[in-house]
Amino acid sequence: MRIMTSIVAGAAVCFVLSSAYAETAETFGAAYAKAEAANKKAGELRNQWTTTGAALKDAKKAADGGDFDAATNLAKKAEALANASIAQSQREDKLWTESEIR
């Protein structure tokens, strides 16, 4: 009976760990997709930052290594960088008229 309980408990732990792994991989995938979309929009505005590309590359490398926590954090960092470059482009687009010599 004790052996059967240990086997069931071990199977439950394996199931939980595999579920957490899949969830983490899915979380990374969603974060990476959002970061790529933001980086693409920054590219359309012709204001992609090189640090965004580096963060995306590092995120992909971490995911390939199986470290989905770090990969997700790097993808979120890349998204934040891309959004900052978009905000910079939009801000400068509005403010350039004030710097024009009249």
BALOBA-1460 file (C-alpha; in Angstrom, 3 decimals):
// residues 102
<rec num="1" residu="m" x="0.000" y="0.000" z="0.000"/>
<rec num="2" residu="r" x="2.818" y="2.372" z="0.867"/>
<rec num="3" residu="i" x="4.528" y="1.687" z="-2.481"/>
<rec num="4" residu="m" x="1.290" y="2.393" z="-4.362"/>
<rec num="5" residu="t" x="0.861" y="5.691" z="-2.498"/>
<rec num="6" residu="s" x="4.424" y="6.672" z="-3.376"/>
<rec num="7" residu="i" x="3.858" y="5.852" z="-7.030"/>
<rec num="8" residu="v" x="0.631" y="7.868" z="-7.167"/>
<rec num="9" residu="a" x="2.269" y="10.790" z="-5.373"/>
<rec num="10" residu="g" x="5.241" y="10.656" z="-7.738"/>
<rec num="11" residu="a" x="2.952" y="10.600" z="-10.763"/>
<rec num="12" residu="a" x="1.033" y="13.591" z="-9.395"/>
<rec num="13" residu="v" x="4.264" y="15.553" z="-8.929"/>
<rec num="14" residu="c" x="5.364" y="14.713" z="-12.470"/>
<rec num="15" residu="f" x="1.994" y="15.814" z="-13.822"/>
<rec num="16" residu="v" x="2.129" y="19.126" z="-11.953"/>
<rec num="17" residu="l" x="5.673" y="19.787" z="-13.102"/>
<rec num="18" residu="s" x="4.870" y="19.015" z="-16.725"/>
<rec num="19" residu="s" x="1.785" y="21.240" z="-16.551"/>
<rec num="20" residu="a" x="3.837" y="24.075" z="-15.096"/>
<rec num="21" residu="y" x="6.446" y="23.616" z="-17.840"/>
<rec num="22" residu="a" x="3.806" y="23.839" z="-20.574"/>
<rec num="23" residu="e" x="2.229" y="26.875" z="-18.948"/>
<rec num="24" residu="t" x="5.584" y="28.609" z="-18.674"/>
<rec num="25" residu="a" x="6.385" y="27.862" z="-22.318"/>
<rec num="26" residu="e" x="2.999" y="29.238" z="-23.332"/>
<rec num="27" residu="t" x="3.555" y="32.328" z="-21.205"/>
<rec num="28" residu="f" x="6.904" y="32.860" z="-22.891"/>
<rec num="29" residu="g" x="5.349" y="32.404" z="-26.324"/>
<rec num="30" residu="a" x="2.706" y="35.033" z="-25.624"/>
<rec num="31" residu="a" x="5.234" y="37.492" z="-24.180"/>
<rec num="32" residu="y" x="7.603" y="36.939" z="-27.106"/>
<rec num="33" residu="a" x="4.820" y="37.479" z="-29.645"/>
<rec num="34" residu="k" x="3.838" y="40.756" z="-27.985"/>
<rec num="35" residu="a" x="7.456" y="41.910" z="-27.956"/>
<rec num="36" residu="e" x="7.919" y="41.042" z="-31.628"/>
<rec num="37" residu="a" x="4.720" y="42.890" z="-32.547"/>
<rec num="38" residu="a" x="5.842" y="46.002" z="-30.669"/>
<rec num="39" residu="n" x="9.283" y="45.783" z="-32.273"/>
<rec num="40" residu="k" x="7.670" y="45.481" z="-35.694"/>
<rec num="41" residu="k" x="5.604" y="48.613" z="-35.036"/>
<rec num="42" residu="a" x="8.773" y="50.435" z="-33.957"/>
<rec num="43" residu="g" x="10.361" y="49.335" z="-37.225"/>
<rec num="44" residu="e" x="7.431" y="50.720" z="-39.178"/>
<rec num="45" residu="l" x="8.058" y="54.044" z="-37.428"/>
<rec num="46" residu="r" x="11.752" y="53.649" z="-38.328"/>
<rec num="47" residu="n" x="12.803" y="53.822" z="-34.710"/>
<rec num="48" residu="q" x="13.866" y="50.315" z="-33.671"/>
<rec num="49" residu="w" x="16.347" y="50.266" z="-30.829"/>
<rec num="50" residu="t" x="19.230" y="47.830" z="-31.043"/>
<rec num="51" residu="t" x="18.726" y="46.930" z="-27.380"/>
<rec num="52" residu="t" x="15.270" y="45.573" z="-28.238"/>
<rec num="53" residu="g" x="16.697" y="43.207" z="-30.816"/>
<rec num="54" residu="a" x="19.364" y="42.067" z="-28.365"/>
<rec num="55" residu="a" x="16.748" y="41.390" z="-25.669"/>
<rec num="56" residu="l" x="14.640" y="39.388" z="-28.137"/>
<rec num="57" residu="k" x="17.686" y="37.354" z="-29.138"/>
<rec num="58" residu="d" x="18.580" y="36.693" z="-25.494"/>
<rec num="59" residu="a" x="14.975" y="35.705" z="-24.732"/>
<rec num="60" residu="k" x="14.956" y="33.201" z="-27.577"/>
<rec num="61" residu="k" x="18.302" y="31.793" z="-26.436"/>
<rec num="62" residu="a" x="17.040" y="31.369" z="-22.860"/>
<rec num="63" residu="a" x="13.873" y="29.655" z="-24.110"/>
<rec num="64" residu="d" x="15.904" y="27.318" z="-26.289"/>
<rec num="65" residu="g" x="17.882" y="26.438" z="-23.159"/>
<rec num="66" residu="g" x="14.681" y="25.669" z="-21.260"/>
<rec num="67" residu="d" x="14.848" y="28.635" z="-18.853"/>
<rec num="68" residu="f" x="11.358" y="29.961" z="-19.513"/>
<rec num="69" residu="d" x="11.305" y="32.233" z="-16.463"/>
<rec num="70" residu="a" x="14.312" y="34.196" z="-17.696"/>
<rec num="71" residu="a" x="13.072" y="34.018" z="-21.282"/>
<rec num="72" residu="t" x="9.696" y="35.472" z="-20.324"/>
<rec num="73" residu="n" x="11.345" y="38.266" z="-18.333"/>
<rec num="74" residu="l" x="13.631" y="39.097" z="-21.257"/>
<rec num="75" residu="a" x="10.679" y="39.104" z="-23.664"/>
<rec num="76" residu="k" x="8.814" y="41.505" z="-21.378"/>
<rec num="77" residu="k" x="11.916" y="43.690" z="-21.230"/>
<rec num="78" residu="a" x="12.090" y="43.673" z="-25.032"/>
<rec num="79" residu="e" x="8.430" y="44.674" z="-25.239"/>
<rec num="80" residu="a" x="9.034" y="47.548" z="-22.811"/>
<rec num="81" residu="l" x="12.006" y="48.728" z="-24.869"/>
<rec num="82" residu="a" x="10.000" y="48.541" z="-28.087"/>
<rec num="83" residu="n" x="7.121" y="50.456" z="-26.516"/>
<rec num="84" residu="a" x="9.568" y="53.100" z="-25.289"/>
<rec num="85" residu="s" x="10.971" y="53.500" z="-28.792"/>
<rec num="86" residu="i" x="7.421" y="53.855" z="-30.144"/>
<rec num="87" residu="a" x="6.624" y="56.498" z="-27.525"/>
<rec num="88" residu="q" x="9.852" y="58.326" z="-28.365"/>
<rec num="89" residu="s" x="8.990" y="58.347" z="-32.048"/>
<rec num="90" residu="q" x="5.473" y="59.625" z="-31.409"/>
<rec num="91" residu="r" x="6.715" y="62.288" z="-29.007"/>
<rec num="92" residu="e" x="9.375" y="63.511" z="-31.419"/>
<rec num="93" residu="d" x="6.890" y="63.491" z="-34.265"/>
<rec num="94" residu="k" x="4.760" y="66.028" z="-32.360"/>
<rec num="95" residu="l" x="7.619" y="68.125" z="-31.005"/>
<rec num="96" residu="w" x="9.728" y="68.600" z="-34.123"/>
<rec num="97" residu="t" x="7.653" y="71.598" z="-35.214"/>
<rec num="98" residu="e" x="8.713" y="73.500" z="-32.075"/>
<rec num="99" residu="s" x="12.373" y="73.098" z="-32.968"/>
<rec num="100" residu="e" x="11.923" y="74.330" z="-36.544"/>
<rec num="101" residu="i" x="13.675" y="77.584" z="-37.321"/>
<rec num="102" residu="r" x="11.199" y="80.274" z="-38.335"/>
